[in-house]
Amino acid sequence: MKPGAAGRFKTMDFPIFHLDWMGNRMLIALIAIVHVMINHAFAVGFIPVVTLLEYLGYRKQKNNPIEARKWDRLAYKLMFIAFVVTTGAGALTGVGIWFSTSLVNPDAVGSLIRIFYGAWFSEWIIFALEVVFVMIYFLRWKTSDGSPAAKRKHIQFGVFLSIFSWLTMAIIVAILGFMMDPGKWGEFRTFFSGFANPLYIPQLYFRTPLAMMLGGASALFAALFILKKDNTIRNEAVSHLSLWVLIWAPVCAVGALLYRTVIPEAMIKNLPTAVATMTYSRWYESLLWIILGAVMLSILTALWGFLKPRRLPRFALVLPLLALFVFLGSFERIREFVRKPYIIGQYMYANGLRVEDYPGYKEKGILHRAQYVSTSQVTESNKIEAGKNVFLLACSRCHTVGGINSVVDKFKKRFAGAPLQVDAIKNYIPKMNQVWYYMPPFPGNEAELDALTAFIIDAGKNGASVQGAQTIGLPRRQKDNRDAAKSKEDIQP
Ligand code: HEC
């Protein structure tokens, strides 16, 4: 394969952000998983439930105005929760995702922007509008109590907001699907060939009912606190909300099966580690059953709430609700994990390097192409520093040196605690992607492999940790690095 599309390859021209204690993967995972939970449970799934309850109240207005008022109060109080959670923590973590991902993997985000340019800023506009619409729906609630016509309008706005919240998810899921399997994009390289990737519809089909279940279960849990035992609408409300969860459950199951069939076969190999980490991958099967059991538990609880609403105590929902959130969290973790070694399927590895540039890197090395590292080549005197830079470029997106998923610990464990040996490490690194499919191949040349090995052994002895550009500042760019970057070979992907 020749390096780069036109015999040219890409420079690594971003500073390297690195958190050595929690690791970059963990940072993104924490922010993103909290965001997805809020988005699915309190926006996509919650707003339709609130609107439905508001509508139920409206329908009773003629025959039973006192009860109608109670339904309306319940819907309003639930919307208050959604309002606080989505415009506060939801919006913050949403912004957090883009900050953290663009710091950790700017090359991948850069490629996504180039490919999905239109969707990128549309998503932002839609996101801003969503926040505005949530505010309008919530803040206009009380003024819409005045007349039936005003109430009708308000409910219609709720329907509109429900569709709108779903739309933000529908756009972003296209990009998530694309990253797992770009499908025909590899051939055509167009916006639509990327957008209409093979995983898009199945994943959207799965996420939509899952969000509805989460929204219904969260609303049910909150309703049990809002409605006192003697509230006359309590039983009916619990029964309705339980029914909502029950209706969506089979749709979600079909979505999950459909989704499973489109995950590329190669990724299935990553599943045991994705579900349970390497240490616990033997538990893969049992964990799958635990996750399934947890989902069954929430369905059974909903059945209980539907058939015997009076007897459903608050605490009965704690476990099922937790189970649903854990289910969603595991799904996100697995989805992110099985995509590896790629960050964009077949096109770019998780280390931010393009597949087509690998031959060039292997020959000339990666330091030579990197602008924001302190060494541009390996010499006898800079070996350990150069090795650290190779680590930053090739391993730091997934590993730390002294923290979670530490590369030093991984080697110590692999060699059962024996002192780290140069030969053993040097032999392992070029083969690591064959042993574990989720790691990208080592991109550097022979001298860089030597340097990385020396660095790992040194860190094992001296317990080093590595700082990112956000702590130590931008490394001084060397003259030869700048020249390399300016050379005619360089292009942006
Ligand atoms: C795409 C992310 C990713 C990248 C990049 C990556 N690794 Fe890993 N590596 C992992 C994961 C995930 C594990 C398994 C962690 C677990 O579950 O315990 C792992 C495990 C390992 C292990 C233990 C394997 C065993 O057989 O015991 C070693 C050693 C290792 N990595 C070295 C490296 C080195 C050196 C680099 C850089 C040249 C690197 N990795 C780059 C994700 C990555």
Residues whose N, C-alpha, C, O or C-beta is under 5 A from the ligand:
A	BS01	HEC	T277 M278 T279 K340 P341 A350 N351 A394 C395 C398 V407 K410 F411 R414 Y438 M439 P440 F442
